[in-house]
Amino acid sequence: MAEQPAQRMFTPEHDSEVEAAGPPTPVRVIELLAGYMVSKTLFAAVEFDLFAAVGPEGVTTVELAERCAIPERSARAIADLMVDAGLLVRDGDRFRNAADAEAFLAGRGPFDLRPLARYWDTVSYPTWTDAATAFRTRQGVRAALTEAQTEAYEAAVALVTAETAADLAGAYDFGGHRRLLDAGGGFGTFVKPILARYPHLEATLVDLPEVAAAVTDQTAAGPLATRLTAVGADLFTDQLPGGHDAILVANVVHLFPPERIVELLRRLREAVTPDGRLLLVDWWRTDVAPHPSARFGAGEFLMISGGDLYQVDEVARWLSESGWRFVSLEPLPPPSGLILAEPRPV
Ligand SMILES: C[S@@+](CC[C@H](N)C(=O)[O-])C[C@H]1O[C@@H](n2cnc3c(N)ncnc32)[C@H](O)[C@@H]1O
């Protein structure tokens, strides 16, 4: 019998060429299993604002400890793992930010990913503790959010959806509409650029009371004060404001299981004017595999409240069950897309 090489749990180097030629090693599996340790270390680094603390000349672990107000052993442990992860670069006894850490995690670049890290750390991570229950039951497992968690969630959503919101304002012609209802509008990431582009338009944003109150605070003193009304309401149990000839539902459908979506679509159908339109913007599945940038979506949306990444044809079916007529799927930069629907006469 040919002698097999001794299998080792931990090997110093991950050599993919050797691995491709030889028998499999456990390295990749172990790295994936330990992924949460890397994430949690990175979350801690963001909480300590470690990447902002690293200046262009680099830092020692003593300086890092001082600037982040953490013990030096912790600074060293975090810095070592961040070097492994590629976010810090070791230069003798000094550490510098890698280019992407400097651009996205130091608060000095044009695009700041720290709000996303804070949301994943303080809301998403604790929720995923019950992932197996959610996958088994298709029920959401997220606990009610504190005020700080709501703020972290909405700030992260706003960050992630801002580009699509700008795309939609440019891609869809709101010129023929008079009043827009933004259902589950969050911090107003979608409605604000639309109102900026279409000065004749008025809008109502509906979201949970604490979110709507934050939007009212943000807009009270600005130019949108008279054109945007934020209403605190539950889309499933409260009366929805009427008189809107465009209803936008952006990144909300993915939060719910199919039967709840049909219920929501029915309620929106009752609220829309007869000449109105429904605009569903979301990360739709149009292909066998989800778009790579949406690959966490199906799990995350399930954890939150039993949702999923849905296929366009199933949404078209739910639209027809709830009194709408599917009009088209309009492209937006992936992974988003815009589904247009019209009310079917009753
Ligand atoms: C993923 S966010 C999308 C926010 C915004 N449309 C965007 O794309 O930036 C989903 C929003 O739906 C709101 N939401 C969830 N369930 C709701 C409900 N039952 N009633 C009202 N709003 C709800 C959340 O508070 C959150 O702001």
The ligand as an ORCA input file, in Angstrom:
! r2SCAN-3c Opt
* xyz 0 1
  C     -32.886     47.277      4.463
  S     -33.676     48.690      5.051
  C     -33.967     49.599      3.562
  C     -34.020     51.079      3.773
  C     -34.105     51.905      2.490
  N     -35.286     51.583      1.715
  C     -32.867     51.704      1.659
  O     -32.884     50.876      0.744
  O     -31.857     52.365      1.951
  C     -35.283     48.098      5.441
  C     -36.128     49.147      6.122
  O     -37.445     48.620      6.322
  C     -37.896     49.055      7.588
  N     -38.933     48.136      8.064
  C     -38.798     46.826      8.327
  N     -39.956     46.317      8.759
  C     -40.845     47.333      8.745
  C     -42.215     47.425      9.076
  N     -42.902     46.365      9.502
  N     -42.819     48.623      8.953
  C     -42.121     49.723      8.527
  N     -40.828     49.681      8.166
  C     -40.185     48.500      8.294
  C     -36.634     49.021      8.451
  O     -36.784     49.801      9.621
  C     -35.601     49.547      7.489
  O     -35.453     50.931      7.561
*
